[in-house]
Amino acid sequence: MPRITVNPNLVEAPDFTLEVYAIARDAITTQLNITAVEAAECLKEAWTADNDTKKLAWDEQELADCEEAAQRAQEEDQQRNKELQCNEQNETREPEKKKPKLNSFVANRPLQLP
């Protein structure tokens, strides 16, 4: 489903009594043999039903966005912790590298001087 960019909870129903909707009202009046006011009410009911569906989809989209953001934050935390552990391990290895290495020796063997 395509992403909903406008919050349908904030959208107001159009005024179906305006001249812009005359063609739709006339078609409904002729088809259903009702008055123009009743046709405008039918249009408003249809719009409301469609908007209610969009509201549900919006809520699902918001929930999915929150879950995705939480998962992304958790992954970033895990990555940060992993980097910190690597840095700590590297810092503990650094002093060990700086310690002078002793020559290997064999017990009970006399030293040979050059």
N, C-alpha and C positions, 0 to 999 in steps of 0.2 A: 504494500500500500504506500502511495506517495506520502512524503512528510507533510504534516499539517503545519503551516507557518503562522496562521492567525488563530488565536484562542477563541473557539466558538462560544465560550461562556460570556464573552464580552460583546458579541455581535447582537445587534437588535434586529428584530423582524422588520422587513420592509413594509411600507404602507401599500397594500395591494389594491387600495381604492384609487390610487393615482392613475393618471392617463397612460403611463408607461406600460401598465399591466392590463390595459383595456382589451387587447387581442386575446390574452389568456383567459380573462374573465368572460369575454363574449363566447369563446369556444366552450368553456365549461357551462355557461348558461344555456347555450343551444343544446349541447350534448345531454345534460342532466335535467333540462327544463326547470331551472331554478332562477332566482333573482340575481342581480349583479352583486348585491351585498352578501348573499349566501355563497356565491362563487368566490368572492374575495376571502370569505371565511374558510372555504375549502383550500384556497391557495395558502392561507396562513397556517392551516393545520398541516398541510403537506410540508411547508417550510420548517415548521416546528419539529415534525417527525424527523426530517433530514438533519436538522441542527442537533437534535438529541443524539442521533447516531454519531455525528461528528464530535459531540462532547465526550461520548464514551471512548471513541478512538483517540481523542486528545488526552484523556486521562491515562489510557494505556501507553501512549507515546511518552507522556511525562514520567510514568512509572519506569518504563524501559530506559529512559534517559538517566533517571536517578540510579538505577541498578548498574548501568554502564559506567557512570561516573564513580560510583562506589568501587566497582571492580578495578577501574583504571587507577584510582587512588591506592587501593590495596596493592596492585602490581607495582606502582611507583614506590610504595613503602618497602616492599620486599626487595626491589632493586637497590634502593638506598641502603637497606640493612646489609645486603650482600656486598655492596661496595665498601661499607664501613668495616665489615669483617675482613675483607681483602686488605684494606689499608692497615688495619690493626695487625694482621699477620705479617705484612711487609715491614711494619715498624718494629715488630719483635725480631724479625730476621736481620734487620740492619745492624743492630749492635753485635749480633752473633758473627756477622761477616767481618766486623772490625776487629774482633779478637785475634791476636796473633796465633798462627798455627804452630804447633809443636812438631818438631821432626819426629818421625817414628823411631822407636828404639826397641831393642830386644833385651830382655832382662838377662843379667849375668854375662853380658858381652862387654868387653872393654871398649872404650871410646878410641877412635882412631883420629889422631890429629893430623892435619894436613901438612 
